Amino acid sequence: MDACDTRTRAYKNGKTFDQCKEIAENISLQLRKKIDETGMVSWKEVLQATDHDELVYKLTLKYLRRDGYNIGDWKNPKVTKVT
């Protein structure tokens, strides 16, 4: 059977999807602390924190949005705390 199994498919550096989700959760926790202190984090900083891993980057932004942060858009590429 040629179906994709998210538990075993390797992404960047041989990580599984579940490992990428766990890494993104940890990074989003770190970034939330920084956002609460400084008021914002740029998308570039998020990309650097995720070591330029596209999947982890997207998941991190998803988790920040889920946790109540404004992740911005292409005109305003920064993550801020929703007031």
C-alpha atoms as one frame of an Amber mdcrd trajectory, in Angstrom:
protein
   0.000   0.000   0.000   1.410   3.400  -1.001  -0.551   5.559   1.446   1.352
   8.176   3.450   1.744   7.435   7.133   2.472  10.667   9.047   4.059   8.720
  11.867   6.832   7.291   9.711   7.422   9.730   6.862  10.703  11.565   7.260
  10.793  15.338   6.904  13.836  17.613   7.176  16.730  15.889   8.947  14.764
  12.629   9.156  12.173  13.879  11.669   8.647  12.509  11.675   5.595  14.762
  11.584   4.939  14.126  15.287   8.497  15.158  16.137   8.056  18.337  14.080
   4.835  19.117  15.978   6.608  18.681  19.314   9.492  20.925  18.231   7.019
  23.579  17.025   5.163  23.469  20.371   8.434  24.049  22.249   9.478  26.899
  19.965   6.057  28.542  20.252   6.393  28.464  24.065   9.743  30.249  23.818
   8.396  32.797  21.362   5.322  33.493  23.504   7.623  34.545  26.351   9.528
  36.852  24.019   6.324  38.332  22.582   4.971  38.966  26.075   8.218  40.786
  26.992   8.817  42.795  23.809   5.322  43.014  22.318   6.190  41.440  18.957
   8.371  39.001  17.045   9.074  39.266  13.316   8.501  36.389  10.935  12.243
  36.417  10.281  12.888  35.712  13.972  10.366  32.852  13.876  12.121  31.430
  10.808  15.492  31.632  12.544  14.095  30.016  15.707  12.826  27.095  13.615
  16.220  26.676  11.923  14.650  27.437   8.520  12.533  24.264   8.657   9.402
  25.087   6.649   7.115  22.563   8.336   8.166  23.542  11.870   7.861  27.241
  10.894   4.275  26.814   9.675   3.301  24.717  12.681   4.835  27.289  15.040
   2.765  30.082  13.472  -0.314  27.854  13.658   0.222  27.207  17.374   0.826
  30.907  18.082  -2.460  31.768  16.325  -4.220  28.986  18.260  -2.905  30.472
  21.515  -4.401  33.884  20.753  -1.594  35.757  19.011  -2.004  37.775  15.821
   0.409  36.214  13.321   0.060  39.060  10.816   0.089  38.790   7.028   2.371
  39.605   4.103   1.863  43.354   4.609   2.567  43.136   8.334   4.971  40.201
   8.839   5.112  40.020  12.611   3.508  38.175  15.486   1.904  40.340  18.158
  -0.156  39.857  21.256  -3.866  40.372  20.683  -5.162  43.110  22.969
